[in-house]
Amino acid sequence: SEAGIRASQITSFSFSGSSQPDDLSGTEKSKDIPGINVYPFNMQLQNIPYATLLTFLKQTETNERIVQVSNVQITPDKASSGFLSSVSLSMKAYIKP
């Protein structure tokens, strides 16, 4: 919400594991950082301004939690300049168990 994204604009939020998000069963051991687990997840947004996406990415980068965006797929809105029809984000949260 701090980036200006309403809950209705989040069309999908899924974790790679089949368990609850607070369960470490969906994590993978980091190959690069010993003692750290990686929790991959995906988020899909719809009908947001491009500037809102930039704000969201900046806030993700400066967040106190370590979250990495590993892939972004953007579909521009052909009818409205500066708007995005959909955005798919593949992300990873780093967790110390």
C-alpha positions as CSV (number, residue, x, y, z in Angstrom):
1,S,0.0,0.0,0.0
2,E,2.9,2.4,0.6
3,A,3.8,2.2,-3.1
4,G,0.2,3.0,-4.1
5,I,-0.8,-0.6,-5.0
6,R,-4.3,-1.5,-3.9
7,A,-5.1,-5.1,-2.8
8,S,-7.5,-5.4,-5.8
9,Q,-4.5,-4.8,-8.1
10,I,-2.6,-7.9,-6.7
11,T,-4.1,-10.7,-8.8
12,S,-1.8,-13.4,-7.6
13,F,0.6,-14.0,-4.7
14,S,2.1,-17.5,-4.5
15,F,4.9,-19.2,-2.6
16,S,6.9,-22.0,-4.2
17,G,6.3,-24.3,-1.3
18,S,2.9,-25.9,-0.7
19,S,2.9,-25.0,3.0
20,Q,2.0,-21.8,4.7
21,P,4.3,-18.8,4.0
22,D,5.7,-18.9,7.6
23,D,6.7,-22.5,7.3
24,L,10.3,-23.1,6.2
25,S,9.3,-26.1,4.2
26,G,9.1,-24.0,1.1
27,T,12.6,-22.7,1.4
28,E,15.8,-23.7,-0.3
29,K,19.3,-23.6,1.2
30,S,21.2,-20.7,-0.4
31,K,24.1,-21.8,-2.6
32,D,25.9,-18.6,-2.1
33,I,25.4,-17.7,1.6
34,P,26.0,-20.4,4.2
35,G,23.3,-20.7,6.9
36,I,20.7,-18.7,4.9
37,N,17.5,-20.1,3.3
38,V,15.9,-18.6,0.2
39,Y,12.1,-18.4,-0.1
40,P,11.0,-18.0,-3.7
41,F,7.6,-16.4,-4.4
42,N,5.7,-14.8,-7.3
43,M,3.5,-11.8,-7.4
44,Q,1.2,-10.6,-10.2
45,L,-0.1,-7.0,-10.5
46,Q,-2.6,-5.5,-12.9
47,N,-3.6,-2.0,-14.0
48,I,-0.9,0.0,-12.3
49,P,1.0,3.1,-13.5
50,Y,4.6,2.6,-14.5
51,A,5.6,5.1,-11.8
52,T,3.9,2.9,-9.2
53,L,6.0,-0.1,-10.3
54,L,9.1,2.0,-9.9
55,T,8.1,3.1,-6.4
56,F,7.3,-0.5,-5.4
57,L,10.7,-1.7,-6.7
58,K,12.5,1.1,-4.9
59,Q,10.7,0.3,-1.6
60,T,11.6,-3.4,-2.1
61,E,15.2,-2.4,-2.5
62,T,15.3,-0.3,0.6
63,N,13.2,-2.5,2.8
64,E,14.8,-3.9,6.0
65,R,14.1,-7.4,4.9
66,I,16.3,-8.8,2.2
67,V,14.2,-9.5,-0.9
68,Q,15.5,-9.9,-4.4
69,V,13.5,-9.4,-7.6
70,S,14.9,-12.0,-10.0
71,N,12.6,-11.6,-12.9
72,V,10.1,-9.0,-14.1
73,Q,7.7,-9.4,-17.0
74,I,5.7,-6.3,-18.0
75,T,2.8,-6.0,-20.4
76,P,2.1,-2.3,-21.2
77,D,-1.5,-1.0,-21.5
78,K,-1.8,-0.2,-25.2
79,A,-4.8,2.1,-24.6
80,S,-3.3,4.2,-21.7
81,S,0.2,5.6,-22.0
82,G,2.2,5.2,-18.8
83,F,0.1,2.3,-17.5
84,L,0.8,-1.4,-17.3
85,S,-1.8,-4.0,-18.0
86,S,0.1,-6.6,-16.0
87,V,3.3,-7.1,-14.1
88,S,4.7,-10.5,-13.1
89,L,7.5,-10.5,-10.5
90,S,9.6,-13.5,-9.4
91,M,11.1,-12.7,-6.1
92,K,13.2,-14.3,-3.3
93,A,13.2,-13.6,0.4
94,Y,16.3,-14.5,2.3
95,I,15.7,-16.0,5.7
96,K,18.0,-17.0,8.5
97,P,16.3,-20.0,10.2
